[in-house]
Structure formats: structure tokens, C-alpha cells
């Protein structure tokens, strides 16, 4: 984990980060939930390969779990499946994570899984925003250019959406 200084912008890992960036942008442009989840699964695959090439095995593991989660969410919202995904994530995390930083992907995937399967509205978006902050830190520390750009864009757009939803609720209540 080397941060962004001295990063080769054309290294194979960075190319997969750029692919994840493009897929992430396409994900958030989708109006259909099923299509969004399909793009999100593809983004997770590209992200996972990138983290593997960067040597960040906990983040690679987290993206592998996220890929499965996105595909599973196409077919069910079962809390039991969500808990099984969380348990698998934590078990794999315990195997590969050795300090606070390497636990960030495990925590991010856990929070994201629970949010996607159990929350809605502003609460879901706030939980996912916390995941975005974790993945932004992971991308910066891993030296991912595309991932850092993507998570920054997601943070800005998600924050704006949360604010607009909050404002609409206040206006509706008034």
C-alpha cells in the first residue's frame, strides 16, 4: 500500500481502476435497479482485479464478496442471505486483514451489504456514503487513480442526493 505518489498511471492495475471508474459511472447513470446491480457487479470485478494486482488482498476479497452480493441482490432481499454474506465476509476478513487499515474493506462490504438488504431512503444512502469514505481511503492508500476519482465522484453525488432527499422531506413535513 503505497499511496498515490510515484504511481505509474499506465500500469495494468491502474487500467483496471479506470475500467472500474467507467463502470461505476455507468452504474450510477442507470434508472433500472436490475441494470444498476448488473453494472455494479461488473464494477466490482474490475475493482477486484485492480486490488489483486495492487497486492491489496483484503480489498480484493471484499470486491469478490461485493460481486456475489450484487448478483444475489438481483434475485432476493433475504436477510438470511445478507447475514450469510456478512459472515463469509468477516470470516475471510479475519484470514487476510491484519490491522485497522486492512479491515476497512471488510467493514465497508459488511455495512454495504446490510444497507442494500435492509435499509432504504436516506438511511441506506448514509450507510452507503460511509462505505464510500472507507473505499476512498482504501483507494488512496492502495495507489488507485481510477478508484480514487470514482469514490470522490460518488461521494459528491451521493452527498448531493442525500441533501436533496432531506430537503424534500423537510418541505413535505412543513
C-alpha positions in Angstrom: 0.0 0.0 0.0 1.9 2.9 -1.3 -0.5 5.9 -1.7 -0.7 7.8 -4.9 2.9 9.2 -5.0 5.1 7.5 -7.6 2.2 5.6 -9.2 2.6 4.5 -12.9 -0.7 5.7 -14.4 -0.5 3.1 -17.2 0.3 0.0 -15.0 -2.1 -2.9 -15.6 -3.6 -2.4 -12.1 -4.4 1.3 -13.0 -6.1 0.2 -16.3 -8.5 -2.0 -14.3 -9.0 1.0 -11.9 -10.0 3.1 -14.9 -12.3 0.4 -16.1 -13.9 0.3 -12.6 -14.3 4.1 -12.9 -16.1 3.9 -16.2 -18.3 1.0 -14.9 -19.0 2.9 -11.7 -20.2 6.0 -13.6 -22.3 3.8 -15.8 -23.7 2.1 -12.7 -24.9 5.4 -11.2 -26.5 6.5 -14.5 -28.9 3.5 -14.5 -32.6 4.1 -13.8 -33.4 0.5 -13.7 -32.4 -1.2 -10.4 -31.6 -4.6 -12.1 -29.4 -2.9 -14.7 -27.7 -0.9 -11.9 -27.0 -4.1 -9.9 -25.5 -5.8 -13.1 -23.2 -2.8 -13.7 -22.3 -2.8 -10.0 -21.3 -6.5 -10.2 -19.1 -5.7 -13.3 -17.5 -2.8 -11.5 -16.7 -5.0 -8.5 -15.0 -7.5 -10.8 -12.8 -4.7 -12.3 -12.1 -3.3 -8.8 -11.3 -6.7 -7.5 -8.7 -7.4 -10.3 -7.2 -4.0 -9.7 -6.8 -4.6 -5.9 -5.3 -8.0 -6.6 -2.8 -6.5 -8.9 -2.0 -3.8 -6.3 -1.4 -6.5 -3.7 -4.4 -5.5 -1.5 -5.8 -8.9 -0.8 -8.4 -7.8 1.8 -9.8 -5.3 -0.7 -9.7 -8.0 -3.5 -11.6 -10.3 -1.1 -14.2 -7.5 -0.4 -14.8 -6.9 -4.1 -15.2 -10.6 -4.7 -17.9 -10.7 -2.0 -19.4 -7.5 -3.4 -19.7 -9.1 -6.8 -21.6 -12.0 -5.4 -23.7 -9.6 -3.3 -24.7 -7.6 -6.3 -25.7 -10.6 -8.3 -27.6 -12.1 -5.4 -29.5 -8.9 -4.8 -30.9 -9.2 -8.4 -32.9 -12.2 -7.1 -33.6 -11.7 -3.4 -33.6 -9.3 -0.5 -33.4 -12.1 2.0 -32.0 -11.1 5.4 -30.7 -14.6 5.8 -28.7 -14.3 2.6 -27.4 -10.9 3.7 -26.3 -12.4 7.1 -24.6 -15.3 5.3 -22.7 -12.8 3.0 -21.7 -10.8 6.1 -20.5 -13.9 7.9 -18.5 -15.0 4.9 -17.0 -11.6 4.5 -16.0 -11.4 8.2 -14.5 -15.0 8.1 -12.4 -14.1 5.0 -11.5 -10.8 6.5 -10.2 -12.4 9.6 -8.0 -14.5 7.5 -6.5 -11.7 5.4 -6.9 -8.5 7.5 -4.1 -7.8 10.0 -4.5 -4.2 11.1 -7.1 -1.4 11.2 -6.5 -0.3 7.6 -6.9 -3.8 6.1 -10.2 -4.2 8.0 -11.7 -1.2 6.1 -12.7 -3.3 3.1 -14.3 -5.9 5.4 -16.2 -3.2 7.3 -17.2 -1.4 4.1 -18.6 -4.6 2.5 -20.4 -5.5 5.7 -22.1 -2.1 6.0 -22.9 -2.0 2.3 -24.4 -5.5 2.4 -26.6 -4.7 5.4 -27.6 -1.4 3.8 -28.6 -2.9 0.5 -30.6 -5.7 2.0 -32.3 -3.9 5.0 -32.4 -0.1 4.6 -34.0 2.4 2.2 -34.1 6.1 1.5 -31.7 8.5 3.4 -30.7 5.8 5.9 -29.5 3.5 3.2 -27.7 6.3 1.4 -26.0 7.5 4.6 -24.7 3.9 5.2 -23.5 3.7 1.6 -21.9 7.1 2.0 -19.9 5.8 4.9 -18.8 2.9 2.7 -17.7 5.4 0.0 -15.5 7.1 2.6 -13.9 3.8 3.5 -13.3 2.9 -0.1 -11.9 6.3 -0.9 -9.3 5.8 1.9 -8.6 2.3 0.6 -8.1 3.6 -3.0 -5.8 6.4 -1.9 -3.7 4.1 0.3 -3.6 1.4 -2.4 -2.5 3.9 -5.1 -5.5 3.6 -7.3 -6.0 6.6 -9.6 -9.3 5.5 -11.1 -10.7 4.2 -7.8 -9.8 7.5 -6.1 -11.6 9.5 -8.8 -14.6 7.2 -8.8 -15.1 7.3 -5.0 -14.7 11.1 -4.9 -17.4 11.5 -7.6 -19.6 9.0 -5.8 -19.1 10.9 -2.5 -20.1 14.2 -4.1 -23.1 12.8 -6.0 -24.4 10.8 -3.0 -24.0 13.7 -0.6 -26.0 15.9 -3.0 -28.7 13.3 -3.3 -28.9 12.9 0.5 -29.2 16.6 0.9 -31.9 16.9 -1.8 -33.9 14.0 -0.2 -33.5 15.6 3.3 -34.7 19.0 2.0 -37.7 17.4 0.2 -38.7 15.6 3.4 -38.5 18.9 5.3 -40.6 20.7 2.7 -43.1 17.9 2.7 -43.4 18.0 6.5 -43.8 21.8 6.6 
